Structure formats: C-alpha cells, structure tokens
Amino acid sequence: MDLFAHAAGKDRRGQPLAERMRPISLAEFVGQDHLLAPGRWLRRALDGKELTSLILWGPPGTGKTTLGRLLAAETNASFVALSAVMAGVKEVREAVAEAAERRDMRGQRTLLFIDEIHRFNKAQQDALLPHVEAGTVILVGATTENPSFEVNAPLLSRAKVVVLKPLSRENLRTIVDRALADPRRGLGAESIECAAATRDLVAAQAGGDARQALSTLEAAASIAQPDQEGRKQIDDKTIEEALQRRALLYDKAGDQHYEVVSAFIKSMRGSDPDAAVYWMARMLEAGEDPLFVARRMVIFAAEDIGNADPNALRVALAATDAVRFVGMPEGHLPLTQAAVYLAVAPKSNTAVTTYAAARADVEEHGALPVPLHLRNPSSALGRSMGFGKEYKYPHNFEGHFVAEDYLPEELKGRHYYQPSNSGREREIAERLATLRKQKKEGP
C-alpha cells in the first residue's frame, strides 16, 4: 500500500503520460505558490517536518494526489492511499492497524491519503475519527467538493482545509514544456516538433487541469504524422483533433455546477446579456439539462424582475415550453432569447422583499384570526356569528375600489409591498399610492 516508496525508481513505461510526469519532489511541483512558496505556512510546516491532518480541496488536475505523496516524502512518513470509491470501513481499519504496527515497530508515521473523501458516508468518516485524534495516522483527504457540505463536522474540526487553485496557463505551459523535453518520463525521446503557440493552445484548452493538458498532449503525439525526417509534427490542427470536443469543467453534481449557475444568475441580475449567454452556454455545452436552465430563468423572472416587467415571466415560461417542444440542440435558441430578454429587462426584487416582510409577521404573530367580515358566510352558524356581514364588495363602488381593512386587527396599516421606480412598477407605485391615500382617508 506504500505507493510512494518505489515511485521514483519503478519503471513507468506503459503508464499514461500524466502519471509518468507526476512530480517526485517538491522541486518538480508546479503551482499552488500560495501554499508552497518560501514562507507560506505549508512550506514552513514541511521545512519543520511537521504535518497535521489536511483536507485538500480543489478542481481536478491541480495536484492533490501528488501533493499528498510529496507531503509524506518530505516528512519521512509512510504513504498509504485509499480511494473512497473502492474502500470501506474494513480497508480503513486494515490501514490503521498497519499504521499502528509501523509506528510501534519502526517509529514511523503514516500519512493516510483518501482520494475523493467526500464519497465516504457518515459511518465511514466517523471510523477515521479516533485514529486521527490519537495520531495513529495523519489524514490527508482529497476532494473536489466543498468540505463544509461533504465532510462531517467532527472530522473537519480535526483537519485543516487547504484550497488548491486551478493551475494558471503559465503553470500548464511549464508542465507541457517539461513533458516534451523529458526523454525518460516524457516525450523527449520521440522526436516531436511542437511550436510555442501550439503549446500555448494546449495550456489554454486544459482549463487549469494538468492531467487534461498532458492527456491532450499524449493523444496528439499518438496521432501526429512524422515528416520525411521522421519528426512528428504537432500543430494546432493535431491538438484540435486530439481534443475532439473537450469536456468543459462543469460537474453537474458538484461545486462547479453551483458556481456557474450563480454566475449565470448574477449576470442577468447585473443586466449583462453577454455574460449571461456565456455562462448559459457553459452549462448547455457541458450537458446540463436545458429544463434546469429554464427553471432558473422562471425563478429569476419573478425574483429579480417581477412587476417591473410582467412579460419577463411569460417569456421565461414560453422558453420552457419551447424547449420541451423542440428539444435540443435547437432548444438553445429560445433559451438564448429568454436569457437576453431577462438580462436587459428592468429589475425589481419586490417579490422577494414583499414576501419576506409578510413572512416575518406570520412568524412573529402566528395564526392571527381572519376578520369576521372576510370570512365566508357559507353556513347558518357562520352567518349567525357575523361572517361576511360587514364585507364591502368593491365592484359596487365607484372605481371598483372601497376603503377597507383586509389584514388582521393586529397588523392594520402594514405595507409589505413597496414598489420600485423601475419599469412598469413605476406606474404601479403611482396607482398604489393613490389607493393607499384613499384608504387612509376612508370612505
């Protein structure tokens, strides 16, 4: 199970390029300077050979597994790796038992690396607690999901969360250059020509993911045709062929899902149709359910536009129906029309603020009785108790309006709805002000 002990010396031929090029020392590690640059806390901890349990949180291909291995090497700990997809409590107990024996027999610490730790259920995570607390193992968990939601609070309190960032294009270019030059672990022995601009393309297309960059480069090398001198030529066309249709960084069940959706909503709220359509395209091109996007626009139309433009809700609903009717890929057209309309529409969030104000009174005052004049006099008993007796039917009055109280006695005079001056709501505000003035003055 000690995967790092022989990593430097073992024959890596036959392994994917991304695995062959995995750094075997901190000097080779690229990126995450906010953690590992001289003077940063993790670097200081490593220099002092001290390490506590960690949760490494970051997107794919940012070095979580590699960093776990290097942390073990730098602190002279045995590296034991488990995958939460394959392992369970039994495997955890076996790993802990071996760690205890290693500590007692050799005085060596064990770094227990658990990949995709968010996939462990509560019982599996709880099984780790006593061993982490006792120091039998140093736990390093890797996850692409937000640990606050996916890792149990007791375990989270015993580990420091470390955030890994997507690699920059400069980081990725360094990794690509290294792979092309390395004759032993990389592609340096294959006589490959790859122009600087093409290397930049590989870095740009990888989306911050080193594994993606190296996989693209390896695929391109496998399909590149040698020239008359036997040198393989990797150009932009070769890279595009290797990529085919790249998978966008968008996990429909993870943080990227919520981050991209959030950007989509905020772009519409900020009246930026260009950004709104970009983020929508990110979702749709990554395979998101178009009805999910449509539902978000229906909610947005009521939440952020409301009566400033009542047509916004109709447009969002029409787009939803259109997507159901025509399907994809043509469904992106009504969705785009709707996203643009919602982005440029006048904004008002009074649906949110009005309901929140009313709900606050409901929570504070509880179930206040319905005034007698508003109750339905549908039975003889109700009529005898005065149900509906003093009710004034608005259509019997001029202008179809009569000064009347419709709230419970304790809430008389409350004004939950405060219309904005945006779009159609400006007209509504003027009419409502007139009605409220008439109501205040009485019949």
C-alpha positions as a Markdown table, in Angstrom:
| # | Residue | x | y | z |
|---|---|---|---|---|
| 1 | Met | 0.0 | 0.0 | 0.0 |
| 2 | Asp | 3.1 | 2.3 | 0.3 |
| 3 | Leu | 2.8 | 3.8 | -3.1 |
| 4 | Phe | 5.4 | 6.5 | -2.8 |
| 5 | Ala | 8.3 | 4.4 | -1.6 |
| 6 | His | 9.2 | 3.0 | -5.0 |
| 7 | Ala | 7.6 | 5.7 | -7.2 |
| 8 | Ala | 10.9 | 7.3 | -8.1 |
| 9 | Gly | 12.7 | 4.1 | -9.1 |
| 10 | Lys | 10.0 | 2.0 | -10.7 |
| 11 | Asp | 9.6 | 1.6 | -14.5 |
| 12 | Arg | 6.8 | 3.9 | -15.6 |
| 13 | Arg | 6.7 | 2.7 | -19.2 |
| 14 | Gly | 3.2 | 1.8 | -20.3 |
| 15 | Gln | 1.7 | 4.3 | -17.8 |
| 16 | Pro | -0.2 | 7.4 | -19.1 |
| 17 | Leu | 1.9 | 10.5 | -19.6 |
| 18 | Ala | 0.2 | 12.3 | -16.8 |
| 19 | Glu | 1.2 | 9.5 | -14.4 |
| 20 | Arg | 4.7 | 9.3 | -15.7 |
| 21 | Met | 5.2 | 13.0 | -15.3 |
| 22 | Arg | 3.8 | 13.1 | -11.8 |
| 23 | Pro | 6.4 | 15.1 | -9.7 |
| 24 | Ile | 8.6 | 13.0 | -7.4 |
| 25 | Ser | 9.9 | 16.0 | -5.4 |
| 26 | Leu | 8.7 | 19.4 | -4.3 |
| 27 | Ala | 11.2 | 21.0 | -6.6 |
| 28 | Glu | 9.2 | 19.5 | -9.5 |
| 29 | Phe | 5.8 | 20.5 | -8.2 |
| 30 | Val | 4.3 | 23.3 | -10.3 |
| 31 | Gly | 1.7 | 25.8 | -9.0 |
| 32 | Gln | 0.0 | 26.3 | -5.6 |
| 33 | Asp | 2.5 | 29.0 | -4.7 |
| 34 | His | 0.1 | 30.4 | -2.1 |
| 35 | Leu | 0.8 | 27.2 | -0.1 |
| 36 | Leu | 4.3 | 26.2 | -1.1 |
| 37 | Ala | 6.3 | 29.3 | -1.8 |
| 38 | Pro | 9.0 | 30.1 | 0.7 |
| 39 | Gly | 7.5 | 31.5 | 3.9 |
| 40 | Arg | 4.0 | 30.1 | 3.2 |
| 41 | Trp | 2.5 | 28.1 | 6.1 |
| 42 | Leu | 2.5 | 24.7 | 4.4 |
| 43 | Arg | 6.1 | 25.1 | 3.2 |
| 44 | Arg | 7.1 | 26.2 | 6.8 |
| 45 | Ala | 5.4 | 23.1 | 8.2 |
| 46 | Leu | 7.2 | 20.9 | 5.7 |
| 47 | Asp | 10.6 | 22.5 | 6.4 |
| 48 | Gly | 10.0 | 21.7 | 10.1 |
| 49 | Lys | 9.0 | 18.1 | 9.3 |
| 50 | Glu | 5.7 | 18.8 | 11.0 |
| 51 | Leu | 2.3 | 18.0 | 9.4 |
| 52 | Thr | -1.2 | 17.9 | 10.7 |
| 53 | Ser | -4.3 | 16.3 | 9.1 |
| 54 | Leu | -5.4 | 18.1 | 6.0 |
| 55 | Ile | -8.3 | 18.2 | 3.6 |
| 56 | Leu | -7.1 | 19.2 | 0.1 |
| 57 | Trp | -10.0 | 20.8 | -1.8 |
| 58 | Gly | -9.6 | 21.8 | -5.4 |
| 59 | Pro | -10.6 | 21.1 | -9.0 |
| 60 | Pro | -9.3 | 18.0 | -10.9 |
| 61 | Gly | -5.7 | 18.0 | -12.1 |
| 62 | Thr | -4.4 | 20.6 | -9.6 |
| 63 | Gly | -2.0 | 18.2 | -7.8 |
| 64 | Lys | -4.0 | 16.9 | -4.8 |
| 65 | Thr | -2.7 | 13.3 | -5.0 |
| 66 | Thr | 0.8 | 14.4 | -5.9 |
| 67 | Leu | 0.9 | 16.8 | -3.0 |
| 68 | Gly | -0.3 | 14.1 | -0.6 |
| 69 | Arg | 2.6 | 11.8 | -1.8 |
| 70 | Leu | 5.1 | 14.6 | -1.5 |
| 71 | Leu | 3.9 | 15.6 | 2.0 |
| 72 | Ala | 4.6 | 12.0 | 3.1 |
| 73 | Ala | 8.1 | 12.0 | 1.5 |
| 74 | Glu | 9.0 | 15.4 | 2.9 |
| 75 | Thr | 8.0 | 14.4 | 6.5 |
| 76 | Asn | 9.5 | 10.9 | 6.3 |
| 77 | Ala | 6.1 | 9.3 | 6.7 |
| 78 | Ser | 4.8 | 6.2 | 5.0 |
| 79 | Phe | 2.3 | 6.9 | 2.3 |
| 80 | Val | -0.8 | 4.8 | 2.3 |
| 81 | Ala | -3.5 | 5.5 | -0.3 |
| 82 | Leu | -7.2 | 4.6 | -0.3 |
| 83 | Ser | -9.9 | 5.5 | -2.7 |
| 84 | Ala | -13.3 | 6.3 | -1.1 |
| 85 | Val | -14.9 | 4.9 | -4.3 |
| 86 | Met | -13.4 | 1.4 | -3.7 |
| 87 | Ala | -12.6 | 1.3 | 0.0 |
| 88 | Gly | -14.8 | 1.0 | 3.1 |
| 89 | Val | -14.6 | 0.7 | 6.9 |
| 90 | Lys | -12.8 | -2.7 | 6.5 |
| 91 | Glu | -10.0 | -1.2 | 4.4 |
| 92 | Val | -9.7 | 1.8 | 6.8 |
| 93 | Arg | -9.3 | -0.5 | 9.8 |
| 94 | Glu | -6.6 | -2.5 | 8.0 |
| 95 | Ala | -4.7 | 0.6 | 7.0 |
| 96 | Val | -4.9 | 1.9 | 10.6 |
| 97 | Ala | -3.7 | -1.4 | 12.0 |
| 98 | Glu | -0.7 | -1.4 | 9.7 |
| 99 | Ala | 0.0 | 2.2 | 10.7 |
| 100 | Ala | -0.1 | 1.3 | 14.4 |
| 101 | Glu | 2.3 | -1.6 | 13.7 |
| 102 | Arg | 4.6 | 0.6 | 11.7 |
| 103 | Arg | 4.7 | 3.2 | 14.4 |
| 104 | Asp | 5.3 | 0.7 | 17.2 |
| 105 | Met | 7.9 | -1.4 | 15.3 |
| 106 | Arg | 9.8 | 1.3 | 13.3 |
| 107 | Gly | 8.7 | 4.6 | 14.9 |
| 108 | Gln | 7.5 | 5.7 | 11.5 |
| 109 | Arg | 4.4 | 7.9 | 11.0 |
| 110 | Thr | 1.8 | 7.1 | 8.4 |
| 111 | Leu | 0.1 | 9.5 | 6.1 |
| 112 | Leu | -3.3 | 8.0 | 5.1 |
| 113 | Phe | -4.4 | 9.6 | 1.9 |
| 114 | Ile | -8.0 | 9.1 | 1.0 |
| 115 | Asp | -9.0 | 10.2 | -2.5 |
| 116 | Glu | -12.5 | 11.5 | -3.0 |
| 117 | Ile | -13.1 | 11.5 | 0.7 |
| 118 | His | -16.5 | 13.2 | 0.1 |
| 119 | Arg | -17.7 | 9.8 | -1.1 |
| 120 | Phe | -17.3 | 8.3 | 2.3 |
| 121 | Asn | -20.6 | 8.2 | 4.2 |
| 122 | Lys | -21.0 | 9.3 | 7.8 |
| 123 | Ala | -20.2 | 6.0 | 9.3 |
| 124 | Gln | -17.1 | 5.6 | 7.2 |
| 125 | Gln | -15.9 | 9.1 | 8.1 |
| 126 | Asp | -16.7 | 8.5 | 11.8 |
| 127 | Ala | -14.5 | 5.4 | 11.7 |
| 128 | Leu | -11.5 | 7.7 | 11.0 |
| 129 | Leu | -12.1 | 10.0 | 13.9 |
| 130 | Pro | -10.4 | 8.1 | 16.8 |
| 131 | His | -7.3 | 7.2 | 14.8 |
| 132 | Val | -6.9 | 10.8 | 13.6 |
| 133 | Glu | -7.4 | 12.1 | 17.1 |
| 134 | Ala | -4.9 | 9.6 | 18.6 |
| 135 | Gly | -2.4 | 10.4 | 15.9 |
| 136 | Thr | -2.2 | 6.9 | 14.6 |
| 137 | Val | -2.4 | 8.3 | 11.1 |
| 138 | Ile | -2.0 | 11.7 | 9.6 |
| 139 | Leu | -5.1 | 12.0 | 7.4 |
| 140 | Val | -4.9 | 13.8 | 4.1 |
| 141 | Gly | -8.2 | 13.7 | 2.3 |
| 142 | Ala | -8.7 | 14.9 | -1.3 |
| 143 | Thr | -11.9 | 16.2 | -2.6 |
| 144 | Thr | -13.4 | 18.3 | -5.5 |
| 145 | Glu | -16.4 | 19.1 | -3.4 |
| 146 | Asn | -16.9 | 21.7 | -0.7 |
| 147 | Pro | -15.7 | 20.1 | 2.5 |
| 148 | Ser | -18.2 | 22.2 | 4.5 |
| 149 | Phe | -21.0 | 20.2 | 3.0 |
| 150 | Glu | -19.4 | 16.8 | 2.3 |
| 151 | Val | -17.1 | 16.2 | 5.3 |
| 152 | Asn | -18.5 | 15.5 | 8.8 |
| 153 | Ala | -18.1 | 18.4 | 11.2 |
| 154 | Pro | -16.2 | 16.3 | 13.8 |
| 155 | Leu | -13.7 | 15.2 | 11.2 |
| 156 | Leu | -13.5 | 18.6 | 9.6 |
| 157 | Ser | -12.6 | 20.1 | 13.1 |
| 158 | Arg | -9.6 | 17.8 | 13.3 |
| 159 | Ala | -8.2 | 18.7 | 9.9 |
| 160 | Lys | -7.1 | 21.9 | 8.2 |
| 161 | Val | -8.8 | 22.7 | 4.9 |
| 162 | Val | -6.3 | 23.5 | 2.2 |
| 163 | Val | -7.7 | 25.1 | -1.0 |
| 164 | Leu | -5.9 | 24.3 | -4.2 |
| 165 | Lys | -6.4 | 26.6 | -7.2 |
| 166 | Pro | -6.7 | 25.8 | -10.9 |
| 167 | Leu | -3.3 | 25.9 | -12.5 |
| 168 | Ser | -2.5 | 29.1 | -14.5 |
| 169 | Arg | -1.7 | 28.9 | -18.2 |
| 170 | Glu | 1.9 | 29.7 | -17.3 |
| 171 | Asn | 1.9 | 26.7 | -14.9 |
| 172 | Leu | 0.4 | 24.4 | -17.5 |
| 173 | Arg | 2.9 | 25.7 | -20.2 |
| 174 | Thr | 5.7 | 24.7 | -17.8 |
| 175 | Ile | 4.3 | 21.3 | -17.4 |
| 176 | Val | 3.8 | 20.8 | -21.2 |
| 177 | Asp | 7.3 | 22.0 | -21.9 |
| 178 | Arg | 8.7 | 19.6 | -19.3 |
| 179 | Ala | 6.8 | 16.7 | -20.8 |
| 180 | Leu | 8.1 | 17.4 | -24.3 |
| 181 | Ala | 11.6 | 17.7 | -23.1 |
| 182 | Asp | 11.9 | 14.8 | -20.7 |
| 183 | Pro | 13.4 | 11.8 | -22.6 |
| 184 | Arg | 12.9 | 9.3 | -19.8 |
| 185 | Arg | 9.4 | 10.0 | -18.3 |
| 186 | Gly | 8.0 | 12.3 | -21.0 |
| 187 | Leu | 8.0 | 12.5 | -24.8 |
| 188 | Gly | 11.5 | 13.8 | -25.3 |
| 189 | Ala | 12.8 | 10.7 | -26.9 |
| 190 | Glu | 10.1 | 10.7 | -29.6 |
| 191 | Ser | 11.4 | 13.5 | -31.9 |
| 192 | Ile | 8.4 | 15.8 | -31.6 |
| 193 | Glu | 8.1 | 19.3 | -33.0 |
| 194 | Cys | 5.6 | 21.5 | -31.3 |
| 195 | Ala | 5.6 | 25.2 | -31.8 |
| 196 | Ala | 5.3 | 27.6 | -28.9 |
| 197 | Ala | 1.9 | 28.8 | -30.0 |
| 198 | Thr | 0.6 | 25.2 | -30.1 |
| 199 | Arg | 2.0 | 24.6 | -26.6 |
| 200 | Asp | 0.1 | 27.7 | -25.5 |
| 201 | Leu | -3.1 | 26.2 | -27.1 |
| 202 | Val | -2.7 | 23.0 | -25.1 |
| 203 | Ala | -2.3 | 25.1 | -21.9 |
| 204 | Ala | -5.3 | 27.3 | -22.7 |
| 205 | Gln | -7.6 | 24.3 | -23.5 |
| 206 | Ala | -6.8 | 22.5 | -20.3 |
| 207 | Gly | -8.9 | 24.7 | -18.1 |
| 208 | Gly | -6.4 | 24.7 | -15.2 |
| 209 | Asp | -6.1 | 20.9 | -15.2 |
| 210 | Ala | -2.6 | 19.4 | -15.6 |
| 211 | Arg | -3.9 | 15.9 | -16.3 |
| 212 | Gln | -6.1 | 17.3 | -19.1 |
| 213 | Ala | -3.1 | 19.1 | -20.6 |
| 214 | Leu | -0.9 | 16.1 | -20.5 |
| 215 | Ser | -3.6 | 13.7 | -21.8 |
| 216 | Thr | -4.2 | 16.1 | -24.7 |
| 217 | Leu | -0.5 | 16.2 | -25.5 |
| 218 | Glu | -0.2 | 12.4 | -25.3 |
| 219 | Ala | -3.2 | 11.9 | -27.6 |
| 220 | Ala | -1.8 | 14.5 | -30.1 |
| 221 | Ala | 1.6 | 12.7 | -30.1 |
| 222 | Ser | -0.1 | 9.4 | -30.8 |
| 223 | Ile | -1.9 | 10.7 | -33.9 |
| 224 | Ala | 0.8 | 13.1 | -35.2 |
| 225 | Gln | 2.3 | 12.0 | -38.6 |
| 226 | Pro | 6.1 | 12.0 | -38.9 |
| 227 | Asp | 7.6 | 14.2 | -41.7 |
| 228 | Gln | 10.3 | 13.0 | -44.1 |
| 229 | Glu | 12.9 | 13.2 | -41.5 |
| 230 | Gly | 10.9 | 11.1 | -39.0 |
| 231 | Arg | 9.9 | 14.0 | -36.7 |
| 232 | Lys | 6.3 | 14.1 | -35.5 |
| 233 | Gln | 4.7 | 17.5 | -36.2 |
| 234 | Ile | 2.2 | 18.6 | -33.5 |
| 235 | Asp | 0.3 | 21.7 | -34.7 |
| 236 | Asp | -3.0 | 23.3 | -33.8 |
| 237 | Lys | -4.9 | 21.0 | -36.0 |
| 238 | Thr | -3.4 | 18.0 | -34.3 |
| 239 | Ile | -4.4 | 19.4 | -30.9 |
| 240 | Glu | -7.9 | 20.1 | -32.0 |
| 241 | Glu | -8.2 | 16.5 | -33.4 |
| 242 | Ala | -6.9 | 15.1 | -30.1 |
| 243 | Leu | -9.3 | 17.2 | -28.2 |
| 244 | Gln | -12.3 | 16.4 | -30.4 |
| 245 | Arg | -14.9 | 18.2 | -28.3 |
| 246 | Arg | -13.3 | 19.0 | -25.0 |
| 247 | Ala | -15.2 | 18.3 | -21.8 |
| 248 | Leu | -15.9 | 21.7 | -20.1 |
| 249 | Leu | -15.1 | 22.0 | -16.4 |
| 250 | Tyr | -18.6 | 21.7 | -15.1 |
| 251 | Asp | -19.7 | 19.0 | -12.6 |
| 252 | Lys | -23.4 | 18.8 | -12.6 |
| 253 | Ala | -23.4 | 17.4 | -9.1 |
| 254 | Gly | -20.6 | 19.5 | -7.6 |
| 255 | Asp | -19.4 | 22.9 | -6.8 |
| 256 | Gln | -18.8 | 23.9 | -10.4 |
| 257 | His | -22.5 | 23.4 | -11.0 |
| 258 | Tyr | -23.4 | 25.9 | -8.4 |
| 259 | Glu | -20.6 | 28.3 | -9.3 |
| 260 | Val | -21.6 | 28.5 | -13.0 |
| 261 | Val | -25.3 | 28.8 | -12.2 |
| 262 | Ser | -24.5 | 31.5 | -9.7 |
| 263 | Ala | -22.5 | 33.4 | -12.4 |
| 264 | Phe | -25.4 | 33.0 | -14.8 |
| 265 | Ile | -28.0 | 34.4 | -12.4 |
| 266 | Lys | -25.7 | 37.3 | -11.3 |
| 267 | Ser | -25.0 | 38.2 | -14.9 |
| 268 | Met | -28.7 | 38.5 | -15.7 |
| 269 | Arg | -29.3 | 40.4 | -12.4 |
| 270 | Gly | -26.5 | 42.8 | -13.4 |
| 271 | Ser | -28.1 | 43.4 | -16.8 |
| 272 | Asp | -25.2 | 41.9 | -18.8 |
| 273 | Pro | -26.7 | 39.7 | -21.6 |
| 274 | Asp | -23.3 | 38.8 | -23.0 |
| 275 | Ala | -22.1 | 37.3 | -19.8 |
| 276 | Ala | -25.5 | 35.7 | -19.2 |
| 277 | Val | -25.4 | 33.9 | -22.5 |
| 278 | Tyr | -21.8 | 32.8 | -22.0 |
| 279 | Trp | -22.5 | 31.2 | -18.7 |
| 280 | Met | -25.6 | 29.6 | -20.1 |
| 281 | Ala | -23.6 | 28.2 | -23.0 |
| 282 | Arg | -21.1 | 26.8 | -20.5 |
| 283 | Met | -23.9 | 24.8 | -18.9 |
| 284 | Leu | -25.6 | 23.6 | -22.0 |
| 285 | Glu | -22.4 | 22.7 | -23.8 |
| 286 | Ala | -21.3 | 20.6 | -20.8 |
| 287 | Gly | -24.5 | 18.6 | -21.0 |
| 288 | Glu | -26.7 | 20.4 | -18.4 |
| 289 | Asp | -30.4 | 19.7 | -18.6 |
| 290 | Pro | -31.9 | 22.6 | -20.6 |
| 291 | Leu | -35.0 | 22.5 | -18.4 |
| 292 | Phe | -32.8 | 23.2 | -15.4 |
| 293 | Val | -31.6 | 26.3 | -17.1 |
| 294 | Ala | -35.2 | 27.2 | -18.0 |
| 295 | Arg | -36.4 | 26.7 | -14.4 |
| 296 | Arg | -33.7 | 29.0 | -13.1 |
| 297 | Met | -34.9 | 31.7 | -15.6 |
| 298 | Val | -38.5 | 31.3 | -14.5 |
| 299 | Ile | -37.5 | 31.8 | -10.9 |
| 300 | Phe | -35.3 | 34.8 | -11.9 |
| 301 | Ala | -38.1 | 36.4 | -13.8 |
| 302 | Ala | -40.2 | 36.6 | -10.6 |
| 303 | Glu | -37.4 | 37.1 | -8.1 |
| 304 | Asp | -35.4 | 39.8 | -9.9 |
| 305 | Ile | -37.8 | 41.4 | -12.4 |
| 306 | Gly | -41.3 | 40.9 | -11.1 |
| 307 | Asn | -43.7 | 43.6 | -11.9 |
| 308 | Ala | -41.1 | 45.9 | -13.3 |
| 309 | Asp | -41.8 | 43.9 | -16.5 |
| 310 | Pro | -44.6 | 41.3 | -16.1 |
| 311 | Asn | -43.8 | 40.0 | -19.6 |
| 312 | Ala | -40.5 | 38.6 | -18.3 |
| 313 | Leu | -42.2 | 35.7 | -16.5 |
| 314 | Arg | -44.2 | 35.0 | -19.7 |
| 315 | Val | -41.0 | 34.9 | -21.8 |
| 316 | Ala | -39.3 | 32.5 | -19.3 |
| 317 | Leu | -42.3 | 30.2 | -19.3 |
| 318 | Ala | -42.6 | 30.4 | -23.1 |
| 319 | Ala | -38.9 | 29.4 | -23.4 |
| 320 | Thr | -39.5 | 26.5 | -21.0 |
| 321 | Asp | -42.4 | 25.2 | -23.2 |
| 322 | Ala | -40.4 | 25.8 | -26.3 |
| 323 | Val | -37.5 | 23.7 | -25.1 |
| 324 | Arg | -39.9 | 20.9 | -24.1 |
| 325 | Phe | -41.5 | 21.1 | -27.6 |
| 326 | Val | -38.4 | 21.3 | -29.9 |
| 327 | Gly | -35.8 | 19.7 | -27.6 |
| 328 | Met | -32.0 | 20.2 | -28.1 |
| 329 | Pro | -29.9 | 21.3 | -29.8 |
| 330 | Glu | -32.4 | 23.8 | -31.2 |
| 331 | Gly | -33.7 | 24.5 | -27.7 |
| 332 | His | -30.8 | 26.7 | -27.1 |
| 333 | Leu | -32.4 | 29.4 | -29.3 |
| 334 | Pro | -35.5 | 30.1 | -27.2 |
| 335 | Leu | -33.3 | 29.8 | -24.1 |
| 336 | Thr | -30.9 | 32.4 | -25.5 |
| 337 | Gln | -33.8 | 34.7 | -26.4 |
| 338 | Ala | -35.1 | 34.4 | -22.9 |
| 339 | Ala | -31.8 | 35.0 | -21.2 |
| 340 | Val | -31.2 | 38.1 | -23.3 |
| 341 | Tyr | -34.7 | 39.5 | -22.5 |
| 342 | Leu | -34.3 | 38.8 | -18.8 |
| 343 | Ala | -30.9 | 40.4 | -18.7 |
| 344 | Val | -31.9 | 43.7 | -20.3 |
| 345 | Ala | -35.3 | 43.9 | -18.6 |
| 346 | Pro | -35.8 | 46.5 | -15.8 |
| 347 | Lys | -35.2 | 44.9 | -12.4 |
| 348 | Ser | -37.2 | 44.8 | -9.2 |
| 349 | Asn | -36.9 | 42.3 | -6.3 |
| 350 | Thr | -40.1 | 43.3 | -4.6 |
| 351 | Ala | -41.4 | 39.7 | -4.9 |
| 352 | Val | -38.6 | 38.8 | -2.5 |
| 353 | Thr | -38.9 | 41.7 | -0.1 |
| 354 | Thr | -42.7 | 41.7 | 0.0 |
| 355 | Tyr | -42.9 | 38.0 | 0.8 |
| 356 | Ala | -40.1 | 38.3 | 3.4 |
| 357 | Ala | -41.9 | 41.1 | 5.2 |
| 358 | Ala | -45.2 | 39.2 | 5.3 |
| 359 | Arg | -43.5 | 36.0 | 6.4 |
| 360 | Ala | -41.8 | 37.9 | 9.3 |
| 361 | Asp | -45.2 | 38.9 | 10.6 |
| 362 | Val | -46.5 | 35.4 | 10.2 |
| 363 | Glu | -43.6 | 34.1 | 12.2 |
| 364 | Glu | -43.9 | 36.8 | 14.9 |
| 365 | His | -47.6 | 36.8 | 15.4 |
| 366 | Gly | -48.6 | 33.3 | 14.4 |
| 367 | Ala | -52.0 | 32.3 | 13.1 |
| 368 | Leu | -54.0 | 35.5 | 13.7 |
| 369 | Pro | -57.8 | 35.1 | 13.2 |
| 370 | Val | -59.4 | 36.1 | 10.0 |
| 371 | Pro | -61.5 | 39.2 | 10.5 |
| 372 | Leu | -65.2 | 38.4 | 10.6 |
| 373 | His | -66.1 | 40.5 | 7.5 |
| 374 | Leu | -63.7 | 38.5 | 5.4 |
| 375 | Arg | -64.9 | 35.0 | 6.4 |
| 376 | Asn | -67.1 | 33.1 | 4.0 |
| 377 | Pro | -70.8 | 33.0 | 5.3 |
| 378 | Ser | -71.4 | 29.6 | 3.8 |
| 379 | Ser | -73.3 | 28.2 | 6.8 |
| 380 | Ala | -76.2 | 29.3 | 9.0 |
| 381 | Leu | -73.9 | 29.1 | 12.0 |
| 382 | Gly | -71.3 | 31.3 | 10.3 |
| 383 | Arg | -73.9 | 33.8 | 9.3 |
| 384 | Ser | -75.2 | 33.9 | 12.9 |
| 385 | Met | -71.7 | 34.7 | 14.1 |
| 386 | Gly | -71.4 | 37.6 | 11.7 |
| 387 | Phe | -69.3 | 36.0 | 9.0 |
| 388 | Gly | -69.1 | 38.3 | 6.0 |
| 389 | Lys | -71.7 | 40.7 | 7.5 |
| 390 | Glu | -69.7 | 43.9 | 7.1 |
| 391 | Tyr | -67.9 | 43.0 | 3.8 |
| 392 | Lys | -67.9 | 45.7 | 1.1 |
| 393 | Tyr | -68.0 | 44.3 | -2.4 |
| 394 | Pro | -65.5 | 46.6 | -4.3 |
| 395 | His | -67.4 | 46.3 | -7.6 |
| 396 | Asn | -70.4 | 48.0 | -6.1 |
| 397 | Phe | -68.3 | 51.2 | -5.6 |
| 398 | Glu | -67.0 | 53.8 | -7.9 |
| 399 | Gly | -63.7 | 52.9 | -9.5 |
| 400 | His | -64.2 | 49.3 | -8.2 |
| 401 | Phe | -62.5 | 50.3 | -5.0 |
| 402 | Val | -63.6 | 50.9 | -1.4 |
| 403 | Ala | -61.6 | 51.8 | 1.6 |
| 404 | Glu | -61.5 | 48.5 | 3.6 |
| 405 | Asp | -59.2 | 46.7 | 6.0 |
| 406 | Tyr | -58.1 | 43.2 | 4.9 |
| 407 | Leu | -55.4 | 42.4 | 7.4 |
| 408 | Pro | -55.9 | 41.1 | 10.9 |
| 409 | Glu | -56.5 | 43.8 | 13.6 |
| 410 | Glu | -53.0 | 43.5 | 15.0 |
| 411 | Leu | -51.5 | 44.2 | 11.6 |
| 412 | Lys | -53.6 | 47.1 | 10.3 |
| 413 | Gly | -51.6 | 49.6 | 8.4 |
| 414 | Arg | -48.8 | 47.2 | 7.4 |
| 415 | His | -47.4 | 47.9 | 3.9 |
| 416 | Tyr | -45.3 | 44.9 | 2.8 |
| 417 | Tyr | -45.2 | 45.8 | -0.8 |
| 418 | Gln | -43.1 | 48.8 | -1.6 |
| 419 | Pro | -42.9 | 49.1 | -5.4 |
| 420 | Ser | -39.8 | 50.3 | -7.0 |
| 421 | Asn | -39.5 | 53.0 | -9.6 |
| 422 | Ser | -38.2 | 50.6 | -12.2 |
| 423 | Gly | -40.1 | 49.8 | -15.4 |
| 424 | Arg | -43.8 | 49.2 | -15.1 |
| 425 | Glu | -43.6 | 49.2 | -11.4 |
| 426 | Arg | -43.3 | 53.0 | -11.5 |
| 427 | Glu | -46.9 | 53.1 | -12.8 |
| 428 | Ile | -47.9 | 50.5 | -10.1 |
| 429 | Ala | -46.3 | 52.7 | -7.4 |
| 430 | Glu | -48.3 | 55.7 | -8.5 |
| 431 | Arg | -51.6 | 53.8 | -8.6 |
| 432 | Leu | -50.9 | 52.1 | -5.2 |
| 433 | Ala | -50.0 | 55.5 | -3.6 |
| 434 | Thr | -53.4 | 56.8 | -4.7 |
| 435 | Leu | -55.3 | 53.7 | -3.4 |
| 436 | Arg | -53.5 | 53.8 | -0.1 |
| 437 | Lys | -54.2 | 57.5 | 0.3 |
| 438 | Gln | -57.9 | 56.9 | -0.3 |
| 439 | Lys | -57.9 | 54.0 | 2.1 |
| 440 | Lys | -56.2 | 56.2 | 4.8 |
| 441 | Glu | -58.8 | 59.0 | 4.3 |
| 442 | Gly | -61.6 | 56.5 | 4.5 |
| 443 | Pro | -65.0 | 56.5 | 2.6 |
